Amino acid sequence: MIYRLAVGITAVLMGGIVAFFIWGNDFLCIEQGLPAQRVDVAVALAGPPDEDRERVLVAVDLLQAEEADLLLLPVRHRALEWSWFVRKYRIRTPLPEDRVIIGREENSKGRSWPDPGGTFAEARKTIEIMRRHHLQSAVVVSSGYHMRRARLAFERANPDPALVFYFHPVDVLDPEDSGPWWMNGGYALRVADEYIKLAGGYLFYR
């Protein structure tokens, strides 16, 4: 009996590992959902330093292509101004400051536990800013593996059916790397970590 149980558990674990290597990345990377019409704002979610630049650049490109009117960076450090992003991320065709909205980090003291923070905080801040500026539509830009959790966060945070969100994933893998995604150790760890955060999102994004 114990032997059969051990074999069954091993088979399930092996099946899970195989499924992770085959479909793990694809499941997280939802398809691009740009609208046919221009949206009010492109929202670049914050990310790891090596990915954050790509997210901001893609969002800027959407504005340059007249796909969106404004750029929103919903939760950033209080000291960061748009000029810092232009200089640090080497944005060659920077936007004028009146087309950029930067949300600021808030003091977390006094919040009830558990506080999901992170992506959910960005979603709530985005909705707050959109209401304040009377914006109705947005395209959310983030890394491909992060998009399923981002969509969950915005769905859970948005109580207003008048606000419409689209999602635009950014491919952070090197296009010249022809190997499978899990051969990139750093990226594979981020994907695995994302599943833990996604499970937490289903539990705590309220």
Phi, psi and chi 1 to 4 in degrees:
 res  aa     phi    psi   chi1   chi2   chi3   chi4
   1 MET       -  -48.4 -179.0   65.6 -179.9      -
   2 ILE   -63.9  -38.5  -64.1  177.6      -      -
   3 TYR   -62.4  -45.6  173.7   75.7      -      -
   4 ARG   -62.7  -39.4  -68.8 -178.5  178.5  179.8
   5 LEU   -62.9  -43.2  180.0   61.7      -      -
   6 ALA   -63.9  -41.4      -      -      -      -
   7 VAL   -63.9  -41.8  170.3      -      -      -
   8 GLY   -63.7  -44.5      -      -      -      -
   9 ILE   -64.0  -41.9  -67.2  174.3      -      -
  10 THR   -61.8  -42.2  -58.7      -      -      -
  11 ALA   -63.4  -41.2      -      -      -      -
  12 VAL   -64.2  -44.4  170.1      -      -      -
  13 LEU   -63.4  -43.4  -69.8  175.5      -      -
  14 MET   -64.5  -40.2  -68.3  -60.3  -63.9      -
  15 GLY   -62.3  -40.4      -      -      -      -
  16 GLY   -63.9  -40.2      -      -      -      -
  17 ILE   -65.1  -44.3  -67.3  172.5      -      -
  18 VAL   -62.6  -44.0  170.9      -      -      -
  19 ALA   -62.6  -37.7      -      -      -      -
  20 PHE   -62.5  -45.0  174.5   76.1      -      -
  21 PHE   -67.6  -32.9  -74.7  136.7      -      -
  22 ILE   -84.0  -48.7  -63.1  176.0      -      -
  23 TRP  -116.1   -3.4  -62.0  -65.5      -      -
  24 GLY   -55.7  -44.9      -      -      -      -
  25 ASN   -75.5  -42.3 -173.0   56.3      -      -
  26 ASP   -62.4  -36.1  -68.4  -18.8      -      -
  27 PHE   -63.4  -37.6  175.7   76.4      -      -
  28 LEU   -76.8  -30.3  -65.1  176.0      -      -
  29 CYS   -88.3   89.9  -62.6      -      -      -
  30 ILE   -69.3  158.4   64.3  174.9      -      -
  31 GLU   -72.4  152.7  -66.6 -176.1    4.5      -
  32 GLN   -60.5  138.8  177.7  175.0  -43.5      -
  33 GLY  -130.5   47.2      -      -      -      -
  34 LEU   -69.0  137.9  -78.4  177.7      -      -
  35 PRO   -77.1  165.2   30.0  -35.0      -      -
  36 ALA   -74.1  -30.0      -      -      -      -
  37 GLN  -102.0  164.0   69.8  -81.9    9.2      -
  38 ARG   -67.3  140.6 -176.3  169.4  174.4  164.8
  39 VAL  -104.4  166.9  -61.6      -      -      -
  40 ASP   -71.6  -38.5  -66.7  -32.0      -      -
  41 VAL  -149.7  142.4   59.3      -      -      -
  42 ALA  -101.9  125.0      -      -      -      -
  43 VAL  -106.8  115.5 -177.7      -      -      -
  44 ALA   -98.7  109.4      -      -      -      -
  45 LEU   -73.7  145.7  -58.9 -176.6      -      -
  46 ALA   -71.2  150.1      -      -      -      -
  47 GLY  -152.8 -173.7      -      -      -      -
  48 PRO   -56.2  150.9  -19.8   30.6      -      -
  49 PRO   -51.4  -40.3  -27.7   34.9      -      -
  50 ASP   -73.2  -17.0   58.3  -30.2      -      -
  51 GLU  -104.3  -26.1  -64.0  179.0   21.8      -
  52 ASP   -60.4  -41.7 -165.0   55.3      -      -
  53 ARG   -59.3  -44.3  176.8  176.9 -176.7  -91.4
  54 GLU   -63.8  -38.8  -64.1  -55.4  -45.0      -
  55 ARG   -63.0  -45.7  -60.4 -179.6 -172.6 -173.9
  56 VAL   -65.3  -43.0  172.7      -      -      -
  57 LEU   -62.8  -41.4  -69.6  179.9      -      -
  58 VAL   -64.2  -41.9  168.4      -      -      -
  59 ALA   -63.7  -41.3      -      -      -      -
  60 VAL   -61.9  -41.3  168.9      -      -      -
  61 ASP   -60.4  -36.0  -74.1  -15.7      -      -
  62 LEU   -63.5  -38.9  -69.3  176.2      -      -
  63 LEU   -69.8  -40.8  -90.4   75.1      -      -
  64 GLN   -63.2  -31.1  -60.1  -71.3    4.1      -
  65 ALA   -86.5    7.5      -      -      -      -
  66 GLU    62.6   30.4  -57.3  -62.3  -32.9      -
  67 GLU   -86.9  -17.6  -61.0  -75.9   -7.2      -
  68 ALA  -148.8  156.1      -      -      -      -
  69 ASP   -89.4  -39.8  -68.0  -35.1      -      -
  70 LEU  -128.7  156.7  -60.4  170.4      -      -
  71 LEU  -108.1  131.9  170.2   64.8      -      -
  72 LEU  -122.3  125.0  171.5   58.4      -      -
  73 LEU  -109.8   96.3  -50.4  175.3      -      -
  74 PRO   -68.5  -37.7   20.6  -30.3      -      -
  75 VAL  -136.3  103.4  178.7      -      -      -
  76 ARG  -132.2  163.1  -60.3  -71.7  173.2  150.4
  77 HIS   -59.8  144.4 -168.7  -83.5      -      -
  78 ARG   -59.2  -27.2  -66.4  175.9 -179.1  -86.3
  79 ALA   -84.0  -11.7      -      -      -      -
  80 LEU   -85.0  128.7  -62.7 -177.4      -      -
  81 GLU  -114.7  167.5  -60.1  -67.2  -18.4      -
  82 TRP   -60.9  -34.6  178.0 -124.9      -      -
  83 SER   -59.5  -32.2   58.1      -      -      -
  84 TRP   -65.7  -43.7 -179.3   91.1      -      -
  85 PHE   -64.2  -41.5  -71.0   93.3      -      -
  86 VAL   -60.4  -43.9  172.3      -      -      -
  87 ARG   -74.4  -48.8 -178.3  178.3   66.4 -103.7
  88 LYS   -68.2  -40.6 -179.6   70.5  173.7  179.1
  89 TYR   -95.3    5.8  -69.5  166.3      -      -
  90 ARG    51.5   55.6  -58.5 -174.1  -60.0  -81.0
  91 ILE   -81.2  110.6  -59.9  175.7      -      -
  92 ARG   -75.1  -32.0  -63.7 -179.9  179.7  177.5
  93 THR  -119.7   74.4   52.2      -      -      -
  94 PRO   -66.1  153.2   25.0  -34.1      -      -
  95 LEU   -84.7  150.6  -56.3  168.5      -      -
  96 PRO   -65.6  149.7   20.5  -30.9      -      -
  97 GLU   -61.3  -25.8  -70.2 -168.0    5.9      -
  98 ASP   -75.4   -3.1   60.9   -3.5      -      -
  99 ARG  -106.0    7.8  -63.9 -172.3   68.8 -173.5
 100 VAL  -122.1  130.7 -179.9      -      -      -
 101 ILE  -118.2  126.9  -57.5  172.0      -      -
 102 ILE  -116.8  116.7  -58.1  178.4      -      -
 103 GLY   -80.6  152.6      -      -      -      -
 104 ARG  -112.3  150.8  -58.3  -57.6 -179.6 -178.1
 105 GLU   -60.3  144.5  -67.4  177.9  -21.8      -
 106 GLU  -112.8  155.3  -62.2  177.8   -5.7      -
 107 ASN   -66.2  124.5 -168.0  -21.0      -      -
 108 SER   -84.1   -3.0   60.8      -      -      -
 109 LYS   -66.2  140.5  -68.0 -178.0  179.4  179.7
 110 GLY    90.0   -6.4      -      -      -      -
 111 ARG   -76.3  149.8  -68.1 -179.6 -178.8  174.8
 112 SER   -78.0  149.8   58.7      -      -      -
 113 TRP   -93.0  143.8 -173.9   91.0      -      -
 114 PRO   -83.7  141.2   31.1  -33.7      -      -
 115 ASP  -101.6  111.1  175.7   15.6      -      -
 116 PRO   -65.9  -27.0   22.2  -31.0      -      -
 117 GLY    52.6 -152.5      -      -      -      -
 118 GLY    46.1 -124.8      -      -      -      -
 119 THR   -60.3  -39.3  -57.6      -      -      -
 120 PHE   -66.9  -37.9 -166.8   62.1      -      -
 121 ALA   -63.7  -38.5      -      -      -      -
 122 GLU   -65.2  -39.6  -70.7 -175.0  -71.8      -
 123 ALA   -63.5  -45.6      -      -      -      -
 124 ARG   -64.5  -40.3  -70.5 -174.0  -61.0 -168.9
 125 LYS   -66.3  -39.7 -169.6   68.2  173.0 -179.1
 126 THR   -58.8  -47.1  -64.4      -      -      -
 127 ILE   -63.7  -40.7  -67.5  165.5      -      -
 128 GLU   -60.1  -46.3  172.8 -166.8  -37.0      -
 129 ILE   -68.7  -40.0  -68.1  172.9      -      -
 130 MET   -62.0  -41.7  -71.8  179.4   67.2      -
 131 ARG   -63.9  -41.8  -75.0  174.7  164.1  174.1
 132 ARG   -62.8  -36.2 -173.1 -169.6  -45.6  152.2
 133 HIS   -99.5    6.9  -69.2  -89.6      -      -
 134 HIS    59.2   44.9  -53.2  -70.2      -      -
 135 LEU   -98.7  142.5  -54.8  172.0      -      -
 136 GLN  -113.5  -23.5  -63.9  -66.0  -47.4      -
 137 SER  -137.4  147.9   58.5      -      -      -
 138 ALA  -149.2  149.8      -      -      -      -
 139 VAL  -113.5  125.0   55.7      -      -      -
 140 VAL   -95.2  124.5  179.4      -      -      -
 141 VAL  -109.4  127.0  178.2      -      -      -
 142 SER  -158.9  174.0 -169.4      -      -      -
 143 SER   -63.0  147.3  -58.1      -      -      -
 144 GLY   -53.5  -47.0      -      -      -      -
 145 TYR   -67.9  -14.9   69.5   86.8      -      -
 146 HIS   -94.2   -8.5 -179.6 -125.2      -      -
 147 MET   -70.3  -35.3  -68.0  -51.1  -66.1      -
 148 ARG   -64.4  -41.1 -175.9  170.4  -68.4  -87.1
 149 ARG   -71.3  -35.4 -176.5  160.5   58.4   93.5
 150 ALA   -61.9  -44.0      -      -      -      -
 151 ARG   -63.8  -40.4 -174.7  170.5   64.9 -179.8
 152 LEU   -60.2  -44.7  172.7   67.1      -      -
 153 ALA   -61.4  -44.1      -      -      -      -
 154 PHE   -71.1  -34.6  -82.8   83.5      -      -
 155 GLU   -65.4  -40.7  -72.4  174.1  -10.4      -
 156 ARG   -75.5  -31.3  -65.1  -78.5 -179.7   87.7
 157 ALA   -85.2  -17.9      -      -      -      -
 158 ASN   -96.2  106.9 -179.8   25.1      -      -
 159 PRO   -91.4   -3.4   34.4  -32.1      -      -
 160 ASP  -107.6  110.1 -171.9   -9.1      -      -
 161 PRO   -65.9  -14.3   23.1  -32.6      -      -
 162 ALA   -75.3  -18.2      -      -      -      -
 163 LEU   -89.2  127.5  -61.0 -177.7      -      -
 164 VAL  -116.0  132.5 -180.0      -      -      -
 165 PHE  -123.3  136.8  -65.6   95.8      -      -
 166 TYR  -117.6  164.0  -56.0   90.6      -      -
 167 PHE  -132.9  132.8  -63.1   88.7      -      -
 168 HIS  -127.4  100.2 -174.3   58.2      -      -
 169 PRO   -75.7  147.0   26.4  -32.7      -      -
 170 VAL  -110.7  126.3  177.1      -      -      -
 171 ASP   -79.1  116.2 -171.7    1.2      -      -
 172 VAL   -97.8   -3.2  -62.4      -      -      -
 173 LEU   -80.3  147.2  -73.0  172.7      -      -
 174 ASP   -66.3  120.4 -172.8  -15.5      -      -
 175 PRO   -63.7  -19.4   21.3  -32.2      -      -
 176 GLU   -85.1   -6.9  -64.1 -176.5   -1.3      -
 177 ASP   -86.6  106.6 -173.0   -2.9      -      -
 178 SER   -86.8   -5.1   58.5      -      -      -
 179 GLY   -76.8  167.8      -      -      -      -
 180 PRO   -63.8  153.2   22.5  -32.1      -      -
 181 TRP   -59.1  -33.0   64.1  -91.0      -      -
 182 TRP   -76.2   -6.7   44.2  -95.1      -      -
 183 MET   -76.2  -16.9  -70.8  -65.0  -69.7      -
 184 ASN   -86.6  101.4 -176.4  -37.1      -      -
 185 GLY   -58.0  -44.4      -      -      -      -
 186 GLY   -63.9  -41.7      -      -      -      -
 187 TYR   -69.0  -40.0 -176.9   77.8      -      -
 188 ALA   -60.7  -38.2      -      -      -      -
 189 LEU   -65.5  -37.9  -73.2  175.2      -      -
 190 ARG   -66.6  -39.3  -71.3 -175.7 -176.4  178.3
 191 VAL   -64.2  -45.8  169.6      -      -      -
 192 ALA   -61.5  -43.3      -      -      -      -
 193 ASP   -63.9  -33.5 -177.1   57.0      -      -
 194 GLU   -65.1  -33.8 -173.7   62.9   21.2      -
 195 TYR   -64.9  -37.7  -85.7   94.9      -      -
 196 ILE   -65.0  -44.2  -62.4  173.0      -      -
 197 LYS   -67.3  -35.5  -67.3  178.1  178.8  178.1
 198 LEU   -65.0  -42.4 -179.4   61.8      -      -
 199 ALA   -61.6  -41.9      -      -      -      -
 200 GLY   -63.3  -35.0      -      -      -      -
 201 GLY   -62.8  -42.9      -      -      -      -
 202 TYR   -63.1  -28.8  -80.5  107.5      -      -
 203 LEU   -84.7  -39.2  -69.2  173.9      -      -
 204 PHE  -115.0   -9.9  -60.1  121.8      -      -
 205 TYR   -75.8   95.9  -72.6  177.2      -      -
 206 ARG  -132.0      -  -55.8  -67.7 -179.2 -168.0
